[in-house]
Amino acid sequence: MDWLPSIISGFQIAFQPGNFLYCFIGVFIGTLIGVLPGIGPGGTIAILLPITFGISPVSAIIMLSGIYYGAMYGGSTTAILVNIPGESSSVVTCLDGYQMAKKGRAGPALGISAFGSFIGATFCVIILMFLVYPLAQAALRFGPPEYFSLMCLGLTLVTYLATGSFIKAVLMALFGLLLSTVGIDIISGIPRFYYGSATLLDGIGIVPLSMGFFGINEVLTNIEAPVERLIFKTKIGSLLPNLEDWKRSTWPIIRGTLLGFPLGVLPGGGGTIASFVSYSLEKRVSKHPEEFGKGAIEGVAGPETANNAGAVGAYVPLFALGIPPNVVLAILVGAFMMHGLTPGPRIIIDHPEIFWGTVASMYLGNIMLLALNLPLIGIWVKILKVPYRVLMPLIILCCIVGVYSVNYNIWDIVIMVICGFIGYILTKFGYEGAPLMLAYVLGPMMEQAFRQSLIISKGSFSIFLVRPISVACLILGAFLIISSGLSYYRKAKSIVQEG
Amino acid sequence: MDKKYDIIPTFCWIALSIFVMVESYRLELGNFRNSGPGLMPFLIGIGIFLFSTISFIRIFASKIRAKNSKKNEIASPDQVNFGKVGLVVGLLIIYALFMEKIGFLVSTFLVIVFLFRIAGVQKWRFIIAGSVLTIIATYVLFTFLGIRLPKGIFRV
């Protein structure tokens, strides 16, 4: 593999005026939605999916990726100034970031957050660039049994790492798999669960489903309980951290980068888990753990670096294996599919411009984000003051026009609204949308791999147990399920014994 | 939502799993050597049935524990406002069904006005101006992107 020509061609693609503009639009929207609590990158990417129809695939992926990693930057602004995480990955930033703001140190908190994010993300893009190609080469040797077991493990990990109940997460994943079976069967060509509807014959589209579960659902939740935003009235002051701040933040940034990347690669990973793990690690290794929660800069630098590193790391399984490790990238897979592309090991060989163009755009995007988040911080603070009651109709309108424009079919709007309502009800009962969405995207691939494996083995399940990679994935998945069951059993037993 | 209501979705899951298994069986399961279109949904149906049954047993066991410990664990559910949510959902479905007949501009104007009101915007001047500006901006943007929006009976 000639790295240098590939990297140069990637930068040539990223620097094309159109792609450069889409990269900027992506990171700008990403920062915007990161700043605004109530709408996440998943919902935004879903809303913008149809718009990308009119542009080239590489521009579309560059823009949508920009939204994803841009949101990681924007989320910290709200966490530090308002004590509300703009994104789930910024939850822990609230703990010390807001305390720093209260002490009149909002500037250095925002500054170290942006610098840490930039350093972590840029370093991880370099690792991503060199790691994906050899991994993709190895993945080319995978057969259907390996793919099936790997996807089973991915789904198990996503459900295992879900914040709520494991059983609820499994049920949502199974529901997602079920929804993916609606429409024409990929092997026999026989339609399933369509009940005479021409819309359902093509299956439930990823756009109405994701817009419903993430766009409409978020709007309905916010109508019911609007997020109150009380901006802390303080002078932001100088955004540049002083020498002492840098001294205290250097190791948290390094640790955040090294920790965030592998945690992002894991299924169910991405920025959120990386930021939580980084915070607890920083607190443990700190010489002043008592300062955590009272405005320790390490508690901002580490998690903010880790969540950006994790966001970049999440691209490794997407490009190398075609398996999205989290829900936002699962929706991004929808963008690939809409443009007739399948992410995975073949994409680097068949469409190198997509991979290298996206990777190169990440370098540019991170530089743009640094500029957007430091000198222009005042704009984001003003945007924070826009009330949700003004934004809500706009979000709904974008969802409606977006979903209609895919097939010019009003039933897609109905499906989106119904999915949104189901998502809202399920959220009320503590069911998370992420396992459903991931299972929905992986569903067709899983079914195909499962049935192809059985055809190869003439109906014997031993095919999954004789191949080393496949059996390793299945054992790990079974271990996670058993350990989850055991922990519940121990908990239940102790409650019974206590009386 | 309070945990005591967890039984409602659990029953829905069980009902869904039975429905899926019956429908998948009708689709033809085939065998493992030559699987039919119903095999995968049937296996998923079994999975949903198993896990929703486990969920049911957990809820049942926790209720017995609560009874035995004589603790009054019945709490009021979270503050919910299904009225507004139901109104938005109903409004959007009606809008979807009539958008092509009435036309994008007129129907969307009406729906945006309603949404601003539901969201709690009080000033009519803001609502009308906001709705008009939003629709014009959306129309221009999406038409520029090559998306054809329905004109409806008013031909606008």
Interface residues (C-beta under 8 A of the other chain):
Chain A: P50 I51 F53 G54 I167 K168 V170 L171 L174 F175 L177 L178 T181 D185 I187 S188 I190 R192 F193 I216 V219 L220 I223 E224 A225 P226 Y388 R389 V390 M392 P393 L394 I396 L397 C398 I400 V401 Y404 S405 Y408 I410 W411 I413 V414 V417 I418 G420 F421 Y424 L426 K428 F429 G430 Y431 E447 F450 R451 L454 I455 K458 G459 S460 F461 Y488 A492 I495 V496 G499
Chain B: M1 Y5 D6 I8 P9 W13 L16 V20 E23 L27 E28 N31 F32 R33 N34 S35 G36 P37 G38 L39 M40 P41 I44 G45 G47 I48 F51 S52 I54 S55 R58 A61 R65 S69 D78 Q79 V80 N81 K84 V85 V88 V89 L92 I93 Y95 A96 L97 M99 E100 T108 I112 L115 F116 I118 A119 G120 V121 G130 S131 T134 I135 T138 F142 L145 G146 I147 R148 L149
